[in-house]
Amino acid sequence: MKKVVYLGLDVHSKCSVLGRMDGEGKYEGDVRFPTSESELIRHVVAVEADEKHLILEECSLARWTAQTLAPYVTKVVICDPKENRRIGWARNKNDRQDAYQLCKVLRLGDYKEVYQAATDHRAEFKEAVQFYMSRVQAATRVKNQIRAVYLRSGVTNVEEVRAFDPEDKEYPARLSGELLRGMVEDLLELLALMEKQAKRAFRRMVQAGRRYPEIARFQKIPGVGPVTAHVFSAWIQAPERFASERRLWSYCGLGISERSSDNKPLGYRRLNRDGNPILKHVSYMAFMAARRSGSEFGRFFEAVLERTGNRTHARLTVQRRILQTMWLMWRRGTDY
């Protein structure tokens, strides 16, 4: 009879804990060791079993750890920590307890697996897109800080073109004190740096995206520009991972959450809050651009609005339609 062992790995940057459980559910203990490639391999290889099933939670080290240990186990699973409430919400929480609970959820199959990029260049492309988005968000935060300084000084009609121009010396003169003017000058200098980094990150993102033909096809859809096309390709990675458009919408933060008990609804239907906020945001930007262009998506919005009388419902329906169009084009290999 084959000996099956379930391994739960709680991995951190300095130390990791590897727990093991047999096929009958008996916990055989754990071991703590420094996190390194050689130590990870040594402790996994030291476990005697015919089949070794390994689980760890999604984190910055997860992909590297899974790639390192994949040749030495039967199967490796990266799970979603948000779904492991027994671990995250435990009354007594520590690394050893986490390793035990990971073994338990693996043996019971009570976990949600996180999709991982099939190739290294796919993972690197997603990193490039994430970096570009982080630079854009950083520039937006600096702009909000500049705007807040002016508002606190009573300058309510902030002209963004002038307020964010480091060469415009007249606009900061509206501030009452030298201290505030110095703060704005420092923020403008920081903003110029963030925008310069964002431009470089955009060029890198576009360069990395040339490997994927679906990005060019996406941009033929009304409202879908280069940022939306690259973000969708980077996060979705493979269209076949979604069995239906409803699962795609849920992943993009546009799915509907319903709760009931005894066949009675509990509260109102609402958007699922567990979706990806970046994909939700770019679908909104695509909707706004498509509506301004007078495309078929704009006409579809007006038709839904006339039928329902609810602008939010109509907008979300169009956002879902745009995402569905991109997904189906990619999955079928067709053009718009």
Kinemage of the C-alpha trace (Angstrom):
@kinemage 1
@onewidth
@group {chain A} dominant
@subgroup {mainchain}
@vectorlist {calphas} color= white
{ca met a 1} P 0.000 0.000 0.000
{ca lys a 2} L 1.322 3.410 -0.956
{ca lys a 3} L 2.237 5.793 1.828
{ca val a 4} L 0.716 9.223 1.213
{ca val a 5} L 1.888 12.295 3.110
{ca tyr a 6} L 0.333 15.764 3.130
{ca leu a 7} L 2.831 18.581 3.652
{ca gly a 8} L 1.878 22.079 4.802
{ca leu a 9} L 4.557 24.723 4.294
{ca asp a 10} L 4.300 28.074 6.071
{ca val a 11} L 7.004 29.997 4.231
{ca his a 12} L 8.504 33.339 5.280
{ca ser a 13} L 11.539 35.343 4.221
{ca lys a 14} L 13.701 34.248 7.185
{ca cys a 15} L 12.269 30.972 8.482
{ca ser a 16} L 9.775 28.396 7.277
{ca val a 17} L 7.810 25.628 9.003
{ca leu a 18} L 7.053 22.328 7.260
{ca gly a 19} L 4.294 20.199 8.785
{ca arg a 20} L 3.377 16.665 7.727
{ca met a 21} L 0.219 14.576 8.064
{ca asp a 22} L -0.339 10.974 6.998
{ca gly a 23} L -3.187 9.661 4.880
{ca glu a 24} L -5.284 8.821 7.953
{ca gly a 25} L -5.188 12.395 9.239
{ca lys a 26} L -2.584 11.821 11.962
{ca tyr a 27} L -0.284 14.807 12.388
{ca glu a 28} L 3.320 13.649 12.484
{ca gly a 29} L 4.901 16.912 13.575
{ca asp a 30} L 6.741 19.798 11.975
{ca val a 31} L 10.207 21.244 11.556
{ca arg a 32} L 11.438 24.841 11.445
{ca phe a 33} L 14.399 25.825 9.277
{ca pro a 34} L 15.926 28.881 7.542
{ca thr a 35} L 14.320 29.741 4.228
{ca ser a 36} L 16.707 28.897 1.402
{ca glu a 37} L 16.607 26.713 -1.697
{ca ser a 38} L 18.909 24.065 -0.241
{ca glu a 39} L 17.047 23.858 3.106
{ca leu a 40} L 13.635 23.632 1.439
{ca ile a 41} L 14.772 20.787 -0.788
{ca arg a 42} L 16.600 18.979 2.034
{ca his a 43} L 13.598 18.895 4.370
{ca val a 44} L 11.095 17.892 1.683
{ca val a 45} L 13.357 15.113 0.385
{ca ala a 46} L 13.859 13.853 3.959
{ca val a 47} L 10.135 13.018 4.231
{ca glu a 48} L 9.708 9.313 3.454
{ca ala a 49} L 6.585 8.606 1.404
{ca asp a 50} L 5.479 7.243 -1.959
{ca glu a 51} L 3.329 10.292 -2.638
{ca lys a 52} L 4.012 13.772 -1.286
{ca his a 53} L 1.348 16.451 -1.654
{ca leu a 54} L 2.488 19.963 -0.716
{ca ile a 55} L 0.438 23.102 -0.051
{ca leu a 56} L 1.436 26.690 0.738
{ca glu a 57} L -0.389 29.995 0.749
{ca glu a 58} L -0.076 32.643 -1.959
{ca cys a 59} L 2.626 35.207 -1.111
{ca ser a 60} L 5.641 36.880 -2.706
{ca leu a 61} L 7.706 33.709 -2.204
{ca ala a 62} L 5.015 31.284 -3.352
{ca arg a 63} L 5.873 30.968 -7.053
{ca trp a 64} L 9.611 30.597 -6.435
{ca thr a 65} L 9.017 28.065 -3.647
{ca ala a 66} L 6.613 26.009 -5.776
{ca gln a 67} L 9.046 25.943 -8.712
{ca thr a 68} L 11.885 24.923 -6.386
{ca leu a 69} L 10.011 22.017 -4.782
{ca ala a 70} L 7.914 20.782 -7.724
{ca pro a 71} L 10.491 18.146 -8.827
{ca tyr a 72} L 10.536 16.613 -5.340
{ca val a 73} L 6.796 16.211 -4.656
{ca thr a 74} L 3.869 14.541 -6.376
{ca lys a 75} L 1.841 17.742 -6.496
{ca val a 76} L 2.260 21.294 -5.208
{ca val a 77} L -0.702 23.616 -4.574
{ca ile a 78} L -0.699 27.370 -3.951
{ca cys a 79} L -3.920 28.305 -2.168
{ca asp a 80} L -5.754 31.565 -1.520
{ca pro a 81} L -5.131 32.745 2.074
{ca lys a 82} L -8.374 34.746 2.082
{ca glu a 83} L -10.308 31.485 1.865
{ca asn a 84} L -8.421 29.894 4.784
{ca arg a 85} L -10.381 31.554 7.549
{ca arg a 86} L -9.552 28.706 9.914
{ca ile a 87} L -5.929 29.885 9.680
{ca gly a 88} L -6.251 33.650 9.448
{ca trp a 89} L -8.983 33.968 12.078
{ca ala a 90} L -7.681 31.376 14.539
{ca arg a 91} L -7.727 32.354 18.208
{ca asn a 92} L -4.202 31.028 18.712
{ca lys a 93} L -2.097 31.733 15.641
{ca asn a 94} L 1.543 30.848 15.051
{ca asp a 95} L 3.656 29.302 12.299
{ca arg a 96} L 3.438 25.750 13.660
{ca gln a 97} L -0.344 25.972 13.948
{ca asp a 98} L -0.540 27.399 10.416
{ca ala a 99} L 1.479 24.477 9.026
{ca tyr a 100} L -0.850 22.025 10.773
{ca gln a 101} L -3.974 23.712 9.408
{ca leu a 102} L -2.484 23.742 5.894
{ca cys a 103} L -1.936 19.986 6.110
{ca lys a 104} L -5.518 19.597 7.227
{ca val a 105} L -7.120 21.670 4.444
{ca leu a 106} L -4.942 19.887 1.868
{ca arg a 107} L -6.026 16.432 3.021
{ca leu a 108} L -9.698 17.481 3.072
{ca gly a 109} L -9.455 19.364 -0.231
{ca asp a 110} L -10.889 22.405 1.551
{ca tyr a 111} L -8.914 25.113 -0.255
{ca lys a 112} L -9.118 27.433 -3.254
{ca glu a 113} L -6.171 27.103 -5.608
{ca val a 114} L -4.564 30.285 -6.972
{ca tyr a 115} L -3.791 30.276 -10.681
{ca gln a 116} L -0.088 30.639 -11.491
{ca ala a 117} L 1.509 31.786 -14.728
{ca ala a 118} L 2.418 28.853 -16.936
{ca thr a 119} L 5.748 30.367 -18.026
{ca asp a 120} L 8.351 32.694 -16.557
{ca his a 121} L 7.891 35.307 -19.276
{ca arg a 122} L 4.150 35.458 -18.475
{ca ala a 123} L 4.974 36.090 -14.820
{ca glu a 124} L 7.534 38.762 -15.763
{ca phe a 125} L 5.031 40.452 -18.065
{ca lys a 126} L 2.515 40.655 -15.223
{ca glu a 127} L 5.221 42.157 -12.990
{ca ala a 128} L 5.888 44.809 -15.655
{ca val a 129} L 2.202 45.713 -15.863
{ca gln a 130} L 1.883 45.817 -12.069
{ca phe a 131} L 4.894 48.123 -11.845
{ca tyr a 132} L 3.418 50.511 -14.411
{ca met a 133} L 0.096 50.617 -12.547
{ca ser a 134} L 1.899 51.236 -9.250
{ca arg a 135} L 3.742 54.228 -10.763
{ca val a 136} L 0.480 55.681 -12.074
{ca gln a 137} L -1.157 55.221 -8.669
{ca ala a 138} L 1.848 56.815 -6.938
{ca ala a 139} L 1.600 59.874 -9.210
{ca thr a 140} L -2.128 60.125 -8.469
{ca arg a 141} L -1.457 60.071 -4.720
{ca val a 142} L 1.064 62.915 -5.055
{ca lys a 143} L -1.445 64.944 -7.099
{ca asn a 144} L -4.043 64.453 -4.378
{ca gln a 145} L -1.545 65.686 -1.779
{ca ile a 146} L -0.843 68.815 -3.832
{ca arg a 147} L -4.546 69.430 -4.314
{ca ala a 148} L -5.137 69.009 -0.556
{ca val a 149} L -2.499 71.644 0.302
{ca tyr a 150} L -4.244 74.169 -1.932
{ca leu a 151} L -7.692 73.309 -0.561
{ca arg a 152} L -6.547 73.683 3.043
{ca ser a 153} L -5.294 77.155 2.119
{ca gly a 154} L -8.651 78.152 0.651
{ca val a 155} L -7.679 77.766 -3.021
{ca thr a 156} L -10.803 75.937 -4.149
{ca asn a 157} L -10.603 76.373 -7.937
{ca val a 158} L -7.470 74.275 -8.453
{ca glu a 159} L -6.449 74.325 -12.117
{ca glu a 160} L -4.746 70.961 -12.503
{ca val a 161} L -2.761 71.893 -15.613
{ca arg a 162} L -1.101 74.769 -13.786
{ca ala a 163} L -1.120 73.341 -10.253
{ca phe a 164} L 0.855 70.265 -11.342
{ca asp a 165} L 3.311 72.152 -13.565
{ca pro a 166} L 6.685 72.527 -11.782
{ca glu a 167} L 7.623 75.442 -14.099
{ca asp a 168} L 4.577 77.497 -13.076
{ca lys a 169} L 5.831 79.677 -10.224
{ca glu a 170} L 2.794 81.977 -10.104
{ca tyr a 171} L 0.329 79.326 -9.000
{ca pro a 172} L 2.140 78.350 -5.730
{ca ala a 173} L 2.268 82.079 -4.908
{ca arg a 174} L -1.421 81.832 -4.016
{ca leu a 175} L -0.430 79.960 -0.874
{ca ser a 176} L -0.196 82.060 2.239
{ca gly a 177} L 3.170 80.989 3.679
{ca glu a 178} L 6.674 80.140 2.542
{ca leu a 179} L 6.439 76.800 4.344
{ca leu a 180} L 3.426 75.683 2.292
{ca arg a 181} L 5.043 76.856 -0.943
{ca gly a 182} L 8.119 74.805 -0.101
{ca met a 183} L 5.970 71.730 0.527
{ca val a 184} L 4.251 72.117 -2.844
{ca glu a 185} L 7.583 72.549 -4.625
{ca asp a 186} L 8.859 69.323 -3.069
{ca leu a 187} L 5.663 67.508 -4.061
{ca leu a 188} L 5.916 68.834 -7.619
{ca glu a 189} L 9.486 67.570 -7.823
{ca leu a 190} L 8.311 64.161 -6.606
{ca leu a 191} L 5.425 64.197 -9.101
{ca ala a 192} L 7.797 64.865 -11.990
{ca leu a 193} L 9.860 61.850 -10.921
{ca met a 194} L 6.772 59.605 -10.644
{ca glu a 195} L 5.546 60.638 -14.092
{ca lys a 196} L 8.993 60.056 -15.600
{ca gln a 197} L 9.079 56.561 -14.073
{ca ala a 198} L 5.547 55.878 -15.315
{ca lys a 199} L 6.572 56.715 -18.897
{ca arg a 200} L 9.554 54.361 -18.698
{ca ala a 201} L 7.397 51.646 -17.137
{ca phe a 202} L 4.825 52.073 -19.914
{ca arg a 203} L 7.480 51.567 -22.588
{ca arg a 204} L 8.732 48.421 -20.833
{ca met a 205} L 5.173 47.117 -20.527
{ca val a 206} L 4.476 47.643 -24.238
{ca gln a 207} L 7.791 46.050 -25.175
{ca ala a 208} L 7.025 42.969 -23.059
{ca gly a 209} L 3.476 42.783 -24.434
{ca arg a 210} L 4.599 42.398 -28.054
{ca arg a 211} L 5.008 38.695 -27.385
{ca tyr a 212} L 1.221 38.295 -26.974
{ca pro a 213} L -0.891 38.785 -30.140
{ca glu a 214} L -4.188 39.107 -28.281
{ca ile a 215} L -3.174 42.574 -27.035
{ca ala a 216} L -3.233 44.073 -30.533
{ca arg a 217} L -6.620 42.452 -31.207
{ca phe a 218} L -8.062 43.821 -27.967
{ca gln a 219} L -7.252 47.388 -29.027
{ca lys a 220} L -9.592 47.080 -32.022
{ca ile a 221} L -12.526 46.974 -29.581
{ca pro a 222} L -14.133 50.429 -29.073
{ca gly a 223} L -12.954 51.944 -25.798
{ca val a 224} L -10.124 49.470 -25.215
{ca gly a 225} L -6.759 51.224 -25.261
{ca pro a 226} L -3.221 49.946 -24.675
{ca val a 227} L -3.444 50.037 -20.870
{ca thr a 228} L -6.722 48.082 -20.698
{ca ala a 229} L -5.452 45.558 -23.250
{ca his a 230} L -2.169 44.945 -21.410
{ca val a 231} L -3.809 44.777 -17.972
{ca phe a 232} L -6.437 42.278 -19.153
{ca ser a 233} L -3.839 40.035 -20.801
{ca ala a 234} L -1.490 40.216 -17.800
{ca trp a 235} L -4.068 39.320 -15.162
{ca ile a 236} L -6.197 36.823 -17.072
{ca gln a 237} L -3.109 35.076 -18.571
{ca ala a 238} L -5.129 32.183 -20.040
{ca pro a 239} L -8.796 32.523 -21.132
{ca glu a 240} L -9.520 28.823 -20.621
{ca arg a 241} L -9.086 29.171 -16.858
{ca phe a 242} L -12.644 30.579 -16.724
{ca ala a 243} L -15.430 28.116 -17.530
{ca ser a 244} L -18.009 30.859 -18.119
{ca glu a 245} L -18.339 34.614 -18.442
{ca arg a 246} L -19.939 34.783 -14.985
{ca arg a 247} L -16.747 33.481 -13.396
{ca leu a 248} L -14.803 36.049 -15.383
{ca trp a 249} L -17.080 38.830 -14.146
{ca ser a 250} L -16.690 37.640 -10.567
{ca tyr a 251} L -12.896 37.644 -10.892
{ca cys a 252} L -13.032 41.187 -12.301
{ca gly a 253} L -15.143 42.466 -9.392
{ca leu a 254} L -18.356 42.651 -11.421
{ca gly a 255} L -20.048 39.476 -10.205
{ca ile a 256} L -23.242 39.493 -8.148
{ca ser a 257} L -23.157 38.290 -4.546
{ca glu a 258} L -26.356 36.696 -3.234
{ca arg a 259} L -26.969 35.380 0.286
{ca ser a 260} L -29.962 33.397 1.460
{ca ser a 261} L -31.140 31.092 4.234
{ca asp a 262} L -34.185 28.843 4.306
{ca asn a 263} L -34.867 29.961 0.721
{ca lys a 264} L -35.178 33.561 1.936
{ca pro a 265} L -32.816 36.331 0.760
{ca leu a 266} L -30.487 37.872 3.322
{ca gly a 267} L -30.162 41.514 2.342
{ca tyr a 268} L -29.886 42.900 -1.154
{ca arg a 269} L -27.957 41.595 -4.130
{ca arg a 270} L -24.691 43.475 -4.540
{ca leu a 271} L -21.358 43.345 -6.315
{ca asn a 272} L -18.873 40.760 -5.151
{ca arg a 273} L -16.180 42.631 -3.236
{ca asp a 274} L -13.547 39.911 -3.644
{ca gly a 275} L -12.801 40.669 -7.294
{ca asn a 276} L -9.737 42.276 -8.831
{ca pro a 277} L -10.051 46.077 -8.399
{ca ile a 278} L -7.605 46.883 -11.223
{ca leu a 279} L -9.573 44.887 -13.798
{ca lys a 280} L -12.768 46.507 -12.543
{ca his a 281} L -11.182 49.947 -12.929
{ca val a 282} L -9.900 49.406 -16.477
{ca ser a 283} L -13.291 48.033 -17.540
{ca tyr a 284} L -14.824 51.284 -16.264
{ca met a 285} L -12.271 53.338 -18.207
{ca ala a 286} L -13.053 51.284 -21.334
{ca phe a 287} L -16.768 51.942 -20.801
{ca met a 288} L -16.200 55.707 -20.510
{ca ala a 289} L -14.041 55.778 -23.648
{ca ala a 290} L -16.496 53.639 -25.625
{ca arg a 291} L -19.422 55.836 -24.618
{ca arg a 292} L -17.597 59.012 -25.658
{ca ser a 293} L -16.748 57.502 -29.044
{ca gly a 294} L -20.386 56.817 -29.878
{ca ser a 295} L -19.686 53.128 -30.474
{ca glu a 296} L -22.074 50.199 -30.221
{ca phe a 297} L -21.264 49.924 -26.509
{ca gly a 298} L -22.513 53.475 -26.051
{ca arg a 299} L -25.732 52.642 -27.873
{ca phe a 300} L -26.064 49.467 -25.824
{ca phe a 301} L -25.732 51.559 -22.639
{ca glu a 302} L -28.547 53.872 -23.769
{ca ala a 303} L -30.751 50.872 -24.593
{ca val a 304} L -30.203 49.253 -21.181
{ca leu a 305} L -30.716 52.608 -19.448
{ca glu a 306} L -34.018 53.133 -21.229
{ca arg a 307} L -35.159 49.628 -20.310
{ca thr a 308} L -34.122 49.684 -16.632
{ca gly a 309} L -34.015 53.380 -15.724
{ca asn a 310} L -30.909 52.657 -13.620
{ca arg a 311} L -27.640 54.240 -14.774
{ca thr a 312} L -25.467 52.105 -12.483
{ca his a 313} L -27.088 48.897 -13.706
{ca ala a 314} L -26.659 49.987 -17.321
{ca arg a 315} L -23.003 50.919 -16.805
{ca leu a 316} L -22.131 47.629 -15.105
{ca thr a 317} L -23.899 45.696 -17.869
{ca val a 318} L -21.751 47.425 -20.495
{ca gln a 319} L -18.573 46.835 -18.475
{ca arg a 320} L -19.420 43.136 -18.364
{ca arg a 321} L -20.128 43.129 -22.107
{ca ile a 322} L -16.712 44.657 -22.875
{ca leu a 323} L -14.907 42.099 -20.702
{ca gln a 324} L -16.942 39.263 -22.195
{ca thr a 325} L -16.060 40.433 -25.717
{ca met a 326} L -12.339 40.468 -24.914
{ca trp a 327} L -12.513 37.047 -23.273
{ca leu a 328} L -14.419 35.412 -26.132
{ca met a 329} L -12.117 36.929 -28.776
{ca trp a 330} L -9.093 35.590 -26.931
{ca arg a 331} L -10.598 32.179 -26.304
{ca arg a 332} L -11.752 31.690 -29.904
{ca gly a 333} L -8.733 33.367 -31.505
{ca thr a 334} L -10.942 35.748 -33.514
{ca asp a 335} L -10.837 39.464 -34.289
{ca tyr a 336} L -13.394 42.087 -33.312
